[in-house]
């Protein structure tokens, strides 16, 4: 159980940092915050990824990728890396 708690804490921290990297109004992140408050990390990740579609920069996508990796969301991680490369014009993997 301790390993899960440690991973959850790390993921929560990564998601919060990614949210901060977006620099958007807190009213736009209300649903994300609710998911975090209820420890719904997968839903929080999905909500944040949606918010980052237009505003996410390199730091945002790197943090999201790390969070996806920690949660073992391989499909989501692949999506995040693809979005990062497209958004930032990066040819090599992030």
C-alpha positions as CSV (number, residue, x, y, z in Angstrom):
1,X,0.0,0.0,0.0
2,X,2.9,2.4,0.8
3,X,4.1,2.1,-2.8
4,X,0.8,3.2,-4.1
5,X,0.6,6.2,-1.7
6,X,4.1,7.2,-2.8
7,X,3.1,7.0,-6.5
8,X,-0.1,8.8,-5.9
9,X,1.7,11.6,-4.2
10,X,4.3,11.9,-7.0
11,X,1.5,11.9,-9.6
12,X,-0.5,14.5,-7.8
13,X,2.6,16.7,-7.5
14,X,3.4,16.3,-11.3
15,X,-0.2,17.2,-12.2
16,X,-0.2,20.2,-10.0
17,X,3.1,21.4,-11.5
18,X,1.7,20.8,-15.0
19,X,-1.4,22.8,-14.1
20,X,0.7,25.7,-12.9
21,X,2.7,25.5,-16.2
22,X,-0.5,26.3,-18.1
23,X,-0.8,29.6,-16.4
24,X,-4.6,29.7,-16.9
25,X,-7.3,31.1,-14.7
26,X,-8.3,29.0,-11.8
27,X,-11.9,29.0,-12.9
28,X,-10.8,26.9,-15.9
29,X,-9.2,24.3,-13.6
30,X,-12.0,23.8,-11.2
31,X,-13.0,20.4,-12.5
32,X,-9.3,19.3,-12.5
33,X,-9.0,20.4,-8.8
34,X,-12.2,18.5,-7.9
35,X,-10.8,15.3,-9.4
36,X,-7.5,15.8,-7.5
37,X,-9.5,16.5,-4.2
38,X,-11.2,13.1,-4.7
39,X,-8.0,11.3,-5.6
40,X,-9.3,10.6,-9.2
41,X,-5.9,11.0,-10.7
42,X,-6.8,9.4,-14.1
43,X,-9.7,11.8,-14.5
44,X,-7.6,14.7,-13.4
45,X,-5.0,13.8,-15.9
46,X,-7.6,13.6,-18.7
47,X,-9.0,17.0,-17.7
48,X,-5.6,18.6,-17.7
49,X,-4.6,17.1,-21.0
50,X,-7.8,18.6,-22.5
51,X,-6.9,22.0,-21.1
52,X,-3.4,21.7,-22.4
53,X,-4.5,21.1,-26.0
54,X,-4.2,24.8,-26.8
55,X,-2.0,26.2,-24.0
56,X,0.4,23.5,-23.1
57,X,4.1,24.2,-23.7
58,X,7.1,22.0,-23.4
59,X,7.2,21.9,-19.6
60,X,3.5,21.1,-19.4
61,X,3.8,18.2,-21.8
62,X,6.9,16.8,-20.1
63,X,5.2,16.9,-16.7
64,X,2.1,15.2,-18.2
65,X,4.2,12.5,-19.8
66,X,6.0,11.8,-16.4
67,X,2.6,11.6,-14.7
68,X,1.2,9.2,-17.3
69,X,4.3,7.1,-17.0
70,X,3.9,6.9,-13.2
71,X,0.3,5.9,-13.6
72,X,1.2,3.4,-16.3
73,X,-1.1,5.1,-18.8
74,X,0.9,4.0,-21.9
75,X,-1.8,5.1,-24.4
76,X,-2.1,8.4,-22.7
77,X,1.6,8.9,-22.5
78,X,2.0,8.2,-26.2
79,X,-0.8,10.7,-26.9
80,X,1.0,13.3,-24.7
81,X,4.3,12.8,-26.4
82,X,2.6,13.1,-29.8
83,X,0.9,16.3,-28.8
84,X,4.1,17.7,-27.4
85,X,6.0,17.0,-30.6
86,X,3.2,18.5,-32.8
87,X,2.6,21.5,-30.6
88,X,6.3,22.4,-30.2
89,X,7.5,21.2,-33.7
90,X,9.8,18.6,-32.2
91,X,10.9,15.8,-34.5
92,X,12.6,13.6,-31.9
93,X,10.8,12.2,-28.9
94,X,10.5,14.6,-26.0
